[in-house]
Amino acid sequence: MGKRHAERAAAVVAVFFDRLEPALRARLVGEHRKQLERDIEAAIAEAVRAELEVVSDQISDQAVLIRRRFERDQSA
């Protein structure tokens, strides 16, 4: 997923830079742009991680419910 996060971050930064005035854009080059890409990539990765954790918890809860229903049905 890291490569996709980096690609998305680069796309976000490109849109951001396109909307800047040319004089400001000229000042924010090189390391500034790279740092912004890294920061956005980290934010994307953290958001994805947090959502995956939520989904993982939901799947785990569903697995417990399925097991309980199965065990209940087997003992009936």
N, C-alpha and C positions, 0 to 999 in steps of 0.2 A: 504494500500500500504506500510505502514511502515515496516511490516514484510518482504515483498519481497525486499524492499530496503536494509534492514539489511542482508538478505541472499545474495544478489548480492554483497554487500560491503565485506562480509566475504569471498566470492569466489574470489573477486579481490585481497584481501589481501593475501589469501592463495597462489594464483599464484605468487604474488609479492615475498612473503617470500620463495617460492620454488626456485626462481631464484637467491636468495642471496647466497653468499658464506656461508658455515656453521659457520664460526667464527663470521661473522656479524649477521647472523640469531640468534645465541645464545645470542647475546647482546641485540637484539630487541625483547624482550618477555614481557609478562604481560601487563602492562599499556600502553607501547608504541604501541603494536599491537592493543589493544582496542581503543586507541586514533585514530590510522590510520583508523580502521574500522568506527569509528564515523565520522571522517572527510570525508571519501569516501561516507558513507551513506548520509550525509548532501549534498554533491555535487550531488549525484544521485537525491535526492529529489528535489533540486533546479532546476536541468535540466528538470525533469519531470514537475514541476510546471510551468516553463517558457514555455515549449511546450504546456501544457494544456491551458495556457493563450492565446497563439497564435491561437490554434485550436478553442477555445471558441470565440475569436474575429471573426474568419472566419465564424463560424456558425452563429453568430449574424448578420454579414454582409449579409450572404445568406438569413437569415430569413427576413431581411428588403427588399431585392430584390424580394423575393417570394411574400411578402405582396403587394409590389408596383405593380407587374405584375398582381396579383389577382385583386386588386382594379381597375387597368386599364382595365382588361378584363370585370369586372363587369359593368363598366360604358360605355362600348362600345356597 
